[in-house]
Amino acid sequence: MSDIRFDERVVVVTGAGNGLGRSHAMDFARRGAKVVVNDLGGGAFGEGSDQRVADVVVDEIKAAGGEAAANYDSVTDGDKIVQTAMDAFGRVDVVINNAGILRDKSFHKMTDDDWDIIFDVHVRGAYKVTHAAWPMMRDQNYGRVVFTTSAAGIYGNFGQTNYSAAKLAQLGMAQTLAHEGRSKNVNVNTIAPIAGSRLTETVMSKEMVDMLKPEYVTPLVIKLCDENSAVTNGLFEVGAGFCAEVRWERTQGAYLDMSGFDAEDIEDNWDKITDFTDANHPADIGEANKLLFANLRRD
Ligand SMILES: NC(=O)c1ccc[n+]([C@@H]2O[C@H](COP(=O)([O-])OP(=O)(O)OC[C@H]3O[C@@H](n4cnc5c(N)ncnc54)[C@H](O)[C@@H]3O)[C@@H](O)[C@H]2O)c1
């Protein structure tokens, strides 16, 4: 097994001042990458800013013999983060969309501000950074992008309507970009991590936070960004020493009589509609629609 190296590669990690982002940035740097350590340095709920947060990680990387440059912008100004990479290192090869905040509240207590700030940071932020780096990745016929979703998006979670919706929006973005990037060797994958951090210390015991090291998530991120990796359009749950791929599953379904059917026919076919025996796993929208449209081709 050869070492995965990123010599001469430039990696942008957003939200790299703490938690998962810091762990990713440190490992990329250890493997030879020039790393842009982006962090706004605000609080866990999106308040304030502090340049020292990114600076500390840059200093750590340099002290270990690596190369890094700090960027203090919000991901919502993602083009400025990519500009820092260009100014400092002249290219961008990898983008890790990791920056994030929380505004957990049950839906009936959620304000427009709680909704908007979560979409700004998680959706617009990931869009802005990726959109600025995308043309360069296409032109150089090489790029790796990792989005950071959440189990809260995949499965839903009480008190996280805004966060769940924004996190699954990132998966939608990643899935489409994986298709658009395929012919240009730009691989796009999504992780749903679990790790002890200031975002999880509000809902986990200190013991759990200490045990769930971000360093258990980073190896998958490194593997997905390996220049020799062909993996794209993947969704992975990762953390606590566990790593697994997740995919959509569809039942064989029922075909209704197109000369006319109503809710009672749906009711009569309910067992078929919901029976996951021999379920299928469409790889793309074409494959999904092929089965869906089968009824149109019947005599
Ligand atoms: N920790 C978990 O268990 C877990 C689970 C699912 C998803 N996630 C996701 O993983 C990512 C990292 O989370 P973490 O647990 O390491 O949290 P963290 O709070 O330790 O780190 C997030 C970092 O992002 C930075 N940040 C926030 N808003 C920013 C902005 N607008 N621009 C630039 N930087 C900004 C913060 O300053 C912070 O340093 C987040 O997207 C989070 O939603 C984490």
The ligand as a MOL file (V3000), in Angstrom:
LIG
                    3D

  0  0  0     0  0            999 V3000
M  V30 BEGIN CTAB
M  V30 COUNTS 44 48 0 0 0
M  V30 BEGIN ATOM
M  V30 1 N -19.3020 17.0210 14.5150 0
M  V30 2 C -20.2530 16.2500 14.0430 0
M  V30 3 O -20.6320 15.2110 14.6250 0
M  V30 4 C -20.8860 16.5860 12.7320 0
M  V30 5 C -21.9400 15.7870 12.2900 0
M  V30 6 C -22.5140 16.0500 11.0520 0
M  V30 7 C -22.0210 17.0980 10.2840 0
M  V30 8 N -21.0170 17.8820 10.7730 0 CHG=1
M  V30 9 C -20.5490 18.9750 9.9180 0
M  V30 10 O -19.1450 18.9650 9.8860 0
M  V30 11 C -18.6730 20.2860 9.6790 0
M  V30 12 C -17.5960 20.6190 10.7000 0
M  V30 13 O -18.1880 20.6220 11.9740 0
M  V30 14 P -17.3840 20.4720 13.3480 0
M  V30 15 O -18.1660 19.5210 14.1730 0
M  V30 16 O -15.9610 20.2320 13.1080 0 CHG=-1
M  V30 17 O -17.6580 21.9400 13.9570 0
M  V30 18 P -16.7010 23.0860 14.5270 0
M  V30 19 O -17.6000 24.1370 15.0700 0
M  V30 20 O -15.6750 22.4920 15.4260 0
M  V30 21 O -15.9650 23.6130 13.2190 0
M  V30 22 C -16.6270 24.3460 12.2320 0
M  V30 23 C -15.7440 25.5100 11.8260 0
M  V30 24 O -16.3900 26.2320 10.7770 0
M  V30 25 C -16.1320 27.6070 10.9850 0
M  V30 26 N -17.1530 28.4120 10.3200 0
M  V30 27 C -18.4490 28.5600 10.6770 0
M  V30 28 N -19.0830 29.3960 9.8490 0
M  V30 29 C -18.1670 29.7910 8.9260 0
M  V30 30 C -18.2340 30.6280 7.7980 0
M  V30 31 N -19.3560 31.2670 7.4610 0
M  V30 32 N -17.1250 30.7800 7.0450 0
M  V30 33 C -15.9600 30.1670 7.3840 0
M  V30 34 N -15.8450 29.3710 8.4790 0
M  V30 35 C -16.9420 29.1790 9.2280 0
M  V30 36 C -16.1630 27.7760 12.4730 0
M  V30 37 O -15.4830 28.9700 12.8890 0
M  V30 38 C -15.4860 26.5060 12.9400 0
M  V30 39 O -14.1040 26.6910 13.1410 0
M  V30 40 C -19.8860 21.1970 9.7390 0
M  V30 41 O -20.3270 21.4880 8.4200 0
M  V30 42 C -20.9150 20.3580 10.4430 0
M  V30 43 O -22.2300 20.7250 10.1140 0
M  V30 44 C -20.4400 17.6490 11.9610 0
M  V30 END ATOM
M  V30 BEGIN BOND
M  V30 1 1 1 2
M  V30 2 2 2 3
M  V30 3 1 2 4
M  V30 4 1 4 5
M  V30 5 2 4 44
M  V30 6 2 5 6
M  V30 7 1 6 7
M  V30 8 2 7 8
M  V30 9 1 8 9
M  V30 10 1 8 44
M  V30 11 1 9 10
M  V30 12 1 9 42
M  V30 13 1 10 11
M  V30 14 1 11 12
M  V30 15 1 11 40
M  V30 16 1 12 13
M  V30 17 1 13 14
M  V30 18 2 14 15
M  V30 19 1 14 16
M  V30 20 1 14 17
M  V30 21 1 17 18
M  V30 22 2 18 19
M  V30 23 1 18 20
M  V30 24 1 18 21
M  V30 25 1 21 22
M  V30 26 1 22 23
M  V30 27 1 23 24
M  V30 28 1 23 38
M  V30 29 1 24 25
M  V30 30 1 25 26
M  V30 31 1 25 36
M  V30 32 1 26 27
M  V30 33 1 26 35
M  V30 34 2 27 28
M  V30 35 1 28 29
M  V30 36 1 29 30
M  V30 37 2 29 35
M  V30 38 1 30 31
M  V30 39 2 30 32
M  V30 40 1 32 33
M  V30 41 2 33 34
M  V30 42 1 34 35
M  V30 43 1 36 37
M  V30 44 1 36 38
M  V30 45 1 38 39
M  V30 46 1 40 41
M  V30 47 1 40 42
M  V30 48 1 42 43
M  V30 END BOND
M  V30 END CTAB
M  END
